[in-house]
Amino acid sequence: MSTNTKSLTDFQDTTIRSINNAITVGAVIFWVAILVWAYTQSMTRARFAVVFLGGILFLYILNEATESIADEDYVDLLILAACASVMIVACAYLFANFEDVYINRQGWALEHEYHLAWMVVAVILYLTWRSYGKVFLGLVGGAMLYALFGQVTPGIFSHAGINSEYMLQVLITDLAGFFGSLTQLTAALIAPFLLYAGLLFAYGAFDLILRMAIVSAKYIESGVAQTAVLASAIIGSVNGSYAANAGMTGSFTIPTMMDSGLRPRTAAAIEGTASTSGQVLPPVMGASAFVMASFLGIAYVDVIVAGLLPAAILVASIVVAVHYTSIREVSSQDLEFDDLFEERLSRTDKIVEGIRFGIPFAVLITMLGVLQWTVPTSAFWTVISMVVLGIGTPVLQSLYLTATGKESTKVQLDDSWSTGSIRPAFRSVREYRVVDAFVTEFWNTVGGFRRGAIILAPIAIILAAVNGVVDLLMVTGVPSKIALMLMDISGGVLLIAVILGMLVCVVMGVGMPTVAAYVITSTLVAPAFVNDFGVPELAAHYMVFYAAVMAGVTPPVAIAVVVASGIAESNFWETCATAMTIAAPLFVLPLSFIYHPEIVSTEIGTQSLIAASAILLGAITMIYGLNYPFRLDRRYKIPIRFGLFWLGAFIMVYPDLIGQLAGIAIFVAIFFTEKYVSSDQPVPGGSSTSR
């Protein structure tokens, strides 16, 4: 290597290191500002959203700049620098002139403000493309072109078009659009929970979840596969992106499942399905719960309560499906912890870790569900308790272990103590261990702050962009046009309209983060069912939410399956087919919400539980038909699978309980008949022992 090349490499390393330090410091300052606002709420959401969007985009651009420097792509670096400059100037200007822009000049702007607005639009378009690719650039750009030139659009979606000044007012200068309600909601509600998620990662909570899931593999036959369901579902609820979740947990769970004997396509299908289903789990629901509460004007807790029964139905049916799918292939459950984790936790360590992560979660549930505090305040105290316990618990554990003379599995002495090189700084081994534990967790906390910002940035970008798209579509009357289209094509038949609406939701949800998909579908599709078909508002919103989430496992895109099959190196189409058989109830549940709105009620009563139980049995009927390893001749097996699928769908959707009970009775009869007929037949892929 030449001297000049080495000097250039050293300069790059130094620059990247400096930028990374700036990101870390900036992330800490950013989150302190978020927490201070959550506690004091000393300025309006609209004004705080300006600071928030400017800050998070600046951190995102800094993070991207490190990649440009590493790749020696200095043109890209200049573009990023220009984007950062525009956002700093624009957000500083809007913040300083907030009253004039937001109050005194609503509906019009000064000439230089329009010029600045064009530059902000260009930055958002570029960052949207950089984060999510051409599809989302096309979505935002297409909405802008549609707003400007709607008069050339044929058919029902034609409109008179708007001028560029009005479009800029909608997107920027009125502090709507990119700075509008979704950005404000992200700053006030979603951001603190993503900081909480970042801290959970930094302190090792998800490592603990994976350990607990692996332990369960010792006690049930399909335990290795259930590891993916448990870990991916829990992590996915907080994550907010089924694609990111499949990549994060799949890198661990897929190889583990394959090592236990599952085929690559089966392992990838299980992970893709689990990552997708995690998006509907309370209390976070991929960040969609906060947006839904805001849109519907109801308490956040009510949204969570309404989501409990549907989530329980989906997860329970997937657990059964994974069991039936995996028992045909699993060859070994003899997993050693040493092969999966760097160190083994003692029972005491597990209890301590459970307390460490359990108390902050209990704080969150108590403040939201019992005390009925606001979401920002509850999030503030949840984060504070997480930081206090995240740092304090290992320190107290070190004190206890050194005081009792027990060996610590958390903080080990290194050779520096033996050689005496660090002894002068500490009076005792106990002091060294305590200080070491504190320093380690302090930097884990800082790392959690940074990770939280990195997780938040792309979500903030896409929600800002989607907010602009939604506002443009609203001013051009698209929701009412979609309602007219559904009424016209369906002929006023609710079932046909719901199926068409679900297809629209799946298309709109392709590749999007869960919350962004929900925002678009709830704005464009849900009102049609509420206003024209009389569907309860909460049921309509849950219908479009679940339908949008379906995009994660629906071909030809199926982003969650794409990621999982890439890790497993399996055939995409075969993996998709397996994933759809596992997730089959997900494709019918949205219909259940329409015909049984009581299961998405803010109050869980006897009627809700009866309806949910019947729907769950219908889901299990579908799962049994599609996934159970029947010990029957092929000529009988295929008709039974086909019949049970449609029987299960009937039970899940039919609005009358008597009809559902009749369907359940047919399933029970088929179930026991199959057991009797096939009792002397061998289990495919296994022993003849009954499963």
N, C-alpha and C positions, 0 to 999 in steps of 0.2 A: 504494500500500500504506500503510495507516495505521500510526501509531507503535506502537500496541499489537500489531498483527499482526506487524510487523517484530521487535518485542521478543520475541514468542512464538517466531517462527521462529529468531531468534538463540539463544534459550534451548534450543530443541529441538536445534539443531546442536551447541551446546556440550555438552548432555547426551549426545547420541549419540556425540560425539567422546570424551567422558570414559569412557563405557561401552566403546567400542571399545578404548581404551587399557587399560582394566581387563581386557578379554578377552585382549588380547595379553600383558600381564604375567601374567595367570592361566594362560594356555596355556604360557608358558615355565616357570613354577613347576610346573605339572602335569606337563610332560614331564620336567623334571629329577627329580621324584619318581619317575616311571615308570622312568627310566634308572638311578637310584640303586638302586631295588628290584631291577631286572633284574640289576645287577652284584652286589649284596650279598645279596639275598633274605633280608633281616634279619627279616622277619615272615612269618607263614603267608599262603598265598594267600587264605584265607577272610577274614582281617582286612584284608589289603591291598585286597581287592575292595570292602570297605565304603568305604574312602577313595577308591578309584578311581571307584565309581559316584557318590558324592556330588560329587566334583570335576568329572567330565565333565558331569553333569546341570546343575551350577551354571553352567558355561561355556555350555552349550547354552541355558539360560534367559536368560543375559545377552545372548547373540546374538539370541535371539528378541525380547528387550525392545527392542532398537534398532528393529525393524520396528514394534512397537506404538507407540513414541514417534513415529516418522516418520508413521504413519497416524493419530496422535492417538486411538488406541484405548486409553483409560486404564482401562476395565474389564478388558480383556485384560492390561494391564500389572499391575493389582492381582492378577489370578489368577496371573500368573507370579511376582510377588513372594511370594505365599502358597506357591506350589510350592517356590520357592527356600528359604523359611524352614523348611518342613517337612523338606526333604531335608538341610539343614544341621543341624537339631536331631536328626533321626533318625540320620543317619550319625555325628554326634559322640557321641550316646548309645550306639549300638551299638559304636563303636570303643572308647569309654572303659569299657564294661561287657562287653567281648568274652568274657572267660572265663566270666562268669556266664551270659550269653546262649547262647554257643555250646557250652559244656561242662557247666556245672552245671545248667542249666535246659532241656536238650533235651527237647522234648515238652510243655512247658508254659511259661507266661509270666505275668508280673504284669499286673494289670488295666490299668494305665496304658500298658503295652507293647502290649496289644491295641488301645487307642485310637490310639496312635501308628502302629501297623501299618495300621489302616484309613486313616489320612491318607496314608501312603506308597502304599497301593494306589490311592487316588484320584489321586495325583500321577502314578503310572506310567500309569494309564488315560488321563489327560488328555494327557500327553506322547506317548503312543503314538498317540492320535487326532491330535494336532497334527502329528506327523512323518509318519504313514502313512495317515491318514484313517479313515473309518468301518469299512472292511473289517477292519482290524486291531484297532480298538476292539471290533468284534463278536467277533473271534476270542478276545481275552483275556477280555472280559466274558462271552462265551458259555461259555468253559471254566469260569469261576467259577460261573455259574448251573448248568451241568451237574454240577459237583462238589457243589453245595449241594442240587440238586433232581433228582438222577439217578433217583429212584424214579418220577418221572412220565414218564420217557423210555420209549417203547415198544420192544419187540423185544429183540434181543440186546444192545443198548447200555444197557439198564436196570441200575441199581445202587441200593444202599440209601441213598445220599446221605451227606454228611459235614456236621458242624456248622460254624458260622462260625469258632469258636476253632481248630479243627483246620486249616481252610483258611488262616487267618492264620499258623499255625505253619509250614505248608508253604510259604507265599509269603514270609514276612518273619522271624518271631521266631526260627526255628531257623537263620537265615542260609542257608536253601535258597531255592528259588524265585527271586525277583528278585535275590537276592545269591548265587545258587548257582553250580554248576559252570561254566555258560556265561559268567557275569559274571567269574568268577575266570579263566577261560581268556582272555577278552578282555583283561583287565588284564595277564596274564602273557605272552601270546603274540601276540595280534592287534594290540594297541595299538602296540607298538614298530614293527611293520611298516607300520602306517598313518602313523606319524611318518616313516618312511623314504619312503613315498609322498608325503607332504606336502613333504618336502625335495626330492624329485625334481621335483615340480611347480615349487617355488620357484626351483630352480637352472636350470630350462629343459630337463630331460631329455626331456620329452614333446614339446617343440618340436623337439628333435633327432631324435626318432623320426619325427615327421611329415616332417621334411626328408629323412631317409633314405628314407622311403616314397615321397615325391614323386620322388626321384632314380631309384628303380626304375621309375617310369613311362616313362622314356626308353628302356628296354631290352626291355620286353615289351608286347605289343599291348594287353593289358588292364591296364596298369600303374597307370592312375589309379584304377580300381576296386580293384586289389590294395592300394592305399594304405590304404583303409578297413579291409581285412582285417588287414593288418599292424599298423597303429597301434591300432585298436580292440581287437584281440586282446591285444596286449601290455599296453595300459593297463587293459583290462578285468580281466586277471588280478589286478592290484593293487587295482583299484577296489572290487570286491565287490558292484556293483549294475549289472545290465545296463541299467536305465533311466537311471541317472546317466551311465553310460558312453556310451550312445547320444546323450544330450544334450551331453556334453562334447566327444567327438570328432566327432559328427555335425554340429555347428555349423560345422566346418571341412571335413570330408570330403564331406558331401552336396552343398553348393554347388560344390565342385571337380569332383565326378563329373558333376553336371548341366551345368557349363560345358563338359565334354569331350564332351557329346552324349547322356549317359544320360538316360532318362526319369525323372521324379521318383519314380515308384513303384519303379523298379529301383534307383536310388541309395538310397532309404530302406530297401528290402529288404536290400540288401547291408550297409548300416550296422547295421540291426537284427540281422541274422544274425551279423555279426562281433562285435558287442558281447555277444551272448549266448554265442557260442562261447568268447570270451575268459575266461569264468568258469571253464572247466575246465582252463585252462593251468597247469601247474606253473611255478614253485615255490610260488605262493601260492594259486591256484585260488579267487580271490575270498574268501580267508581261511578257506575250508572245510578246507584241508589240515591245519591245526592242530587243528581240532575232530575231524576224522576220526581223526587219530593218537591223540588223547585217548580217544575213544570205543572204539577198537579195541585200545588198550593196546599199540600198536606204535610204532616210531621214526618221527619225522616224515619222515626220508629215505626210509623204506620206502613211505610214502604217495606221495611224489613219484615214486619209481621206478615204482610201480604205475600212476601216471597218465600216464606218458610215451607209451606206445604208443596208448592211446585218444585222447589229445589230438592226436598226430601223424596218426592216421587222420582225425579230424574236420577238422582244419585243412587237410590236404592235399586232402580231398574238397571242402571249401568253396572253396579256391583254384581248383580245376578248374571248379567250378560257376560261380564268379564270372567266370572267363575265358570260358566258353561263353555266359553270359548277357550279358556286356558287349560282346563282339566284334560283336554284331548292331547295336549302337546307337552305339558310340564313333565320334565324327566327327573329333576332334582331340586330339592329345597334346602340342600345342605350348604347354606351360605355362611361364610365366616366373616365376622365383622372386620377382622384385620385386613381382609381383601378389599373392603369397601371404604373404610375410614382410617385416617392416620392414627387415631388413638381410640381406646375403648373407654366408655364412661361407666363409672361405678353407679350403683343404685343411688348413693348419696348425691353424686353429681347430677343425675337425672331429676331428682327431687328438687335440688337447688335451681336447676335450669327451668323446671316447671314453674317454680315460684317466681323466678326472675321474669319470665314471659307471661305468666298467668295473671299476675297482679295488674299490670297495665291494661290488659284486655278486660279484666273485671272492672277497672276504673272506667273504661270506655262504655261498657254495657250499663253500669250503674248510673253514670251521668246522663247517658242518652235515654235509657229505658225506664229508670226508676225516678231520677231527679228531674228528667225532662229539660236538661240544660240545652243550650244551643249547640249546634255541631261545631262551630269554631272554638267555643269555650271547652267543650268536651275533648276535642282533638288536642287543644293546648295542654290540658292536664294529663292526657294520655301520653303525649310525647315527653312531657316533663317527668312523669313517673317512670317511663321507659329509660330515659337517660340516667335518672337517679339509681334505679335498680340495675341498669346495664353496667354502670361503673361500680356501684356500691356492693353488689352481691359478690363478685369475685374478690373484692378487697376484704370483705367480712369473712368469706370462706378461707382466704389465705391466713387471716388472723386466727381463725378457729383451728385450722390444720397445724399451724406452727405452735399454737398454744397447747394443743393436745399431743403434739409429737407425731401426728399422722402424716403420711406421705401425700403430697398434693398431686393430683393428676392434672391440675390446671396450670400451675406455674412451677416449672422445674429450674433448678440451679444449673448454670452452664459452667464451662471450664474456667471462666474468669474468676469465679469465687475460689476455686481450688488453687489457682495460681496466685491469688492474692491481689490481682490487678484492680479489682473493684472494692476490695475490703475497706480501704480508707474512707470511702464515701458513705459506708453504712456501719452502724454499730453492732448489728446482729443479722443473722440469717432471716429472722422474722421481719425486720425492717426492710431488708432487701426484697423479700418476697412480696410484701405489701406494696412497696413502691413500684415494683415491677408489674404487679397486677393492675395498679392504678394507671400507670403509664400506658400499658397495653390497651386497656379498655378506653382510656381517653382518646388514643389514636383510632381505636375502632369506632368511637363516637364521631370523630371528625370524618372518618371514612364513610360512616353512615350518612352524614350530612351531604357529603359529596355524591354518594350513590343515589340518594334521594333526589338530588337535583338532576342527575343524569337520567333517572327514570322519568322524572316529571317533564323534562324539556320537550321530547317528541310529542307527548300527550298534549302539552300546552300549545304546541304549534298546530297540531291537527284540529284541536278544538277551536282555536282562533280562526283557522281557515274555514272549518265547518260552520262556525257562527256566521261568517260572512256569506257563505253559500246559502244558508237557511234564510238569512235576512233578505237576500236578493230574490230567492224563490218566493218568499212571503209577499214582497211588494209586487211581484208579477202574477200573483194569484195561483200558483201551482197547486197548493193543497186542495183548493176547491175544484180544480180541473181534474186532479187524480180521483177525487170523490165522484165526479160526474162520469169519468171513464169506468170506474169500478161498477157504478150503478148501471151504466149502459151495457157493458159486456156481460155482467152477471144477470141482467134482467131483473134485478132486485132480489135475487135468491142469495140469502146470507152465506150458505155454505160455499157457493161458487165465488162469491166476493172475498171471503176469507182466504180461500186457496190462492186466488189471484193476488190478494194483498200480501200473503206470505211470500209468494214468488218475487214480488217487488222488493220486499224487505231483504230477502236473501241476496238479490242482485246489489242492493244498496249497501249491504253489509260486507261485501267481498273485500277481504284484506284490511278492513278498518279496525282500529281499536274498538273495543266493545262500546265504550261510552259515545264515541263519535257515530257509530252505526245506530245506536239508540236515538241519538239526537235527531238525525235525519229522518229515520223512519217514524218516530213519534210526532214529528212536525208535519210530515207529508202524508202519512198513511193513516195513523190513528184517528185524526179528526173525522175521516170519512165514516168510520164505523160508529163513532160516538154520535155524530150529527145525523147521519142518514139511515143507520140501522138500529139506533137506540141501544148500542152495547155500552155497559157501564164503563166509565172512563178508565178506572184502574185496570179492568180486564183488557181493554183495548191496548193500553200501554204495555202491559205485560205480554200481550200477544205479539206485538211488533218487536219487543225486546228479545223474546225467545226466538222469533223467526229470524231476526238479524244475526243472532249468535249462531244459528244453524249454518251460516256461511262457512264457518270454520271446518266443517266436515262434508260440505256439499260440493261435488265436482261440477264443473271442471277446474275450479280454482282451489278450494279446500286448503287454505293457507296452513292451518294447523297440521294437516296430514302431509302437506308438502315438506314442512320442516322436519316432522317426525320420520317420514320415509327417507329423507336425506340422511338423517343420523343412522337409521337402520340399514341404509343402502338397499331398500326394498322397492319393488315395482309400485309406482304411484297408484295406478288404477286398481290393482289388487288390494293395496292398502286401503284405498277409498271404499271399496266394496265391503271389506271387513269392518271398517269404522262405521259405515252406515248401518250394518246389521247390529252392531253394539249400541249405537246411538239412536236406534229406530224410534223410541218413544219421543225423542226430542222433536221429530218431524210431525208429531200428532198433538203434542201438548198445547201448542198455540190454539188449536181448534178447541181443546178442552176448556181453555179460559173463556172462550166465547159462549160455549153452551153450558158451562158450569162456573159462572163468575164467582160463586161462593168460595171457591178454593183460593181466590186471590182477594180475599176480604181482609179489611183491617182488624177484624175481630174473628178469632178462630173459635167456632162453636160446634155443636153436635152436627149440624147440617154440613159444615165445611169438612169435618173429619170423615163423615160417611161418604161424601162425594170424593174426597181425596183417596180414601181406601179403595173405593170402586175403581177409580182411575188407575191407581197403583196396580191393582189386580189385572186391569186391562193391559197396562204396560208390561207386566210380567208375562201375560199371555203372548204378547208379541215377541218378547225376548225368548221365551221358551220355544216358540215356533221357529224362530230364526237361528238360534244358537245352541239349543240342546243337542247333544250327540246321540240322536235316536239310534236304537239298536233294531232297526227295521229295514226291510228290503227297500231299495231305491224307489220302486214304483209306488210305495205307500208313503215314503218319507216326504217327497216333494209336494204332493197334494196336502199333506198334513201341515207342512210348513206354510204353504200358501194360505190355507184356511185359517190357521191360528193367527197369522199376521192380520188378516182382515177382521177376524173375530176380536182380537185385541184392540184394533182401531175403533171398532164399533162400540166396545165397552167404554173406551176412553172418551168418546165423543157423544154418544147417545144421551139426550137430555133427560130421559125418564129413568128413575131408579129401578123400576120393575124390569125394563128392558135390559139394563146393565146386569141385574141379578140373573136374568135368564142367560145372558151371555157368559157370565161367570160360572153358572151351573154346567153349561156345555163344556167349558174349559176343564172344569174339575172332572167331568166324565171322561173326556179325552185323556187327561193326565193319568188317571188310574187305569184306564183301559190299556194305554201304552205300557204302563208298568207291568200289567198282567201279561200282555201278549209278548213283550220282549224280555221277560224275566230270565229266560234261559239263553238269551243271545249275548255274545261278547260285546263289551264296550269298545267302540272304535278307538284305536290308538292307546288302549290301556287294558287293564284286567277286566274280568267279568264281574267284579265286585260292584254292587250298586252304588251309584254316585248320589 
